[in-house]
Amino acid sequence: MFGTRLHGAIAGLLAGTPAVLVTHDARTAEMARQASVPSVSAETVTEDADFRQVYDACDIETFNRNAPAYYRRFAEFFDANGLRHRLAGATESTHGATQWFPDA
């Protein structure tokens, strides 16, 4: 998946779908860098671009390596602020979730 929407790329990656964020401004490029989302500049994506080559040149492993820590920090933030969530597995949630993706 190639696209310009940060959250779309993150959702795809978390679901196991290969994704690359196409950055079109400094803000998007910085967000991609901060979140370790594989990205390329919009200038790279031309009419004759070989998307397989573009994808293969991206660093996917950094996102995969960092995702559990991001997940854990979100869960810790929610816990610290008394917010209910379903982010099980990252921390000992006070809300009783026991799976990564609980049924209820």
Order of alpha helices (4+ residues) and beta strands (2+ residues): beta-alpha-beta-alpha-beta-alpha-alpha
